[in-house]
């Protein structure tokens, strides 16, 4: 059985376009996971000739399952314009292969349609079941000592 780390390698991702702090400046760009250390939540993403950057799993978006995208598309068909419905349908068709290239193409389509991302994308940490929990030192909870 493949580990989640091995499963991630070779996966296309979209850097969250709403990422507030990205030193690499790659918001809304599609890249390929080259390495993943899920224990430290470090995901290394290659952008081809433009180099590689490191992200936490909550900064990256991946495609929902093709069944989920199909259900989202059908559940919201009355709210979507015919153009948006056709675009989601195309994304869904591209997902129905095990080859990585069509998934990249689907992400490139969604990159240019931010209004459709909610129907077809999910944060990587949600897909992997990773919960980010902030650790607080007990000393941070104590009030500062008063001078005597």
VENUR-V970457 format. One record per residue. N is the residue number from 0. SS is DSSP state (H for helix, E for strand, L for the rest). D_FIRST is the distance of its C-alpha to the first C-alpha in whole Angstrom. Layout:
N | SS | D_FIRST
N | SS | D_FIRST
This chain:
0 | L | 0
1 | L | 4
2 | L | 7
3 | H | 10
4 | H | 12
5 | H | 10
6 | H | 10
7 | H | 13
8 | L | 15
9 | L | 17
10 | L | 17
11 | E | 21
12 | E | 23
13 | E | 26
14 | E | 28
15 | L | 30
16 | L | 33
17 | L | 34
18 | L | 33
19 | L | 36
20 | L | 36
21 | L | 34
22 | L | 35
23 | L | 34
24 | L | 36
25 | L | 33
26 | L | 33
27 | L | 32
28 | L | 31
29 | E | 28
30 | E | 25
31 | E | 22
32 | E | 20
33 | E | 19
34 | E | 18
35 | E | 17
36 | E | 17
37 | L | 17
38 | L | 18
39 | L | 22
40 | L | 21
41 | E | 22
42 | E | 21
43 | E | 22
44 | E | 24
45 | E | 25
46 | L | 28
47 | H | 29
48 | H | 32
49 | H | 33
50 | L | 31
51 | E | 28
52 | E | 28
53 | E | 26
54 | E | 26
55 | L | 24
56 | H | 22
57 | H | 25
58 | H | 27
59 | E | 24
60 | E | 24
61 | E | 22
62 | E | 22
63 | L | 22
64 | L | 20
65 | H | 22
66 | H | 23
67 | H | 24
68 | H | 26
69 | H | 28
70 | H | 29
71 | H | 30
72 | H | 32
73 | H | 34
74 | H | 34
75 | L | 36
76 | L | 38
77 | L | 41
78 | L | 41
79 | L | 40
80 | L | 42
81 | H | 42
82 | H | 41
83 | H | 38
84 | H | 37
85 | H | 37
86 | H | 35
87 | H | 32
88 | H | 32
89 | H | 32
90 | H | 29
91 | H | 27
92 | H | 28
93 | H | 26
94 | H | 23
95 | L | 22
96 | L | 21
97 | L | 18
98 | L | 20
99 | H | 20
100 | H | 24
101 | H | 25
102 | H | 23
103 | H | 25
104 | H | 28
105 | H | 27
106 | H | 27
107 | H | 30
108 | H | 32
109 | H | 31
110 | H | 32
111 | L | 36
112 | L | 36
113 | H | 35
114 | H | 37
115 | H | 34
116 | H | 31
117 | H | 31
118 | H | 30
119 | H | 27
120 | E | 26
121 | E | 24
122 | E | 24
123 | H | 20
124 | H | 20
125 | H | 21
126 | H | 18
127 | H | 16
128 | L | 18
129 | L | 19
130 | L | 23
131 | L | 25
132 | L | 28
133 | L | 31
134 | L | 32
135 | L | 36
136 | L | 38
137 | H | 40
138 | H | 43
139 | H | 42
140 | H | 43
141 | L | 47
142 | L | 50
143 | L | 51
144 | L | 54
145 | L | 57
146 | L | 60
147 | L | 62
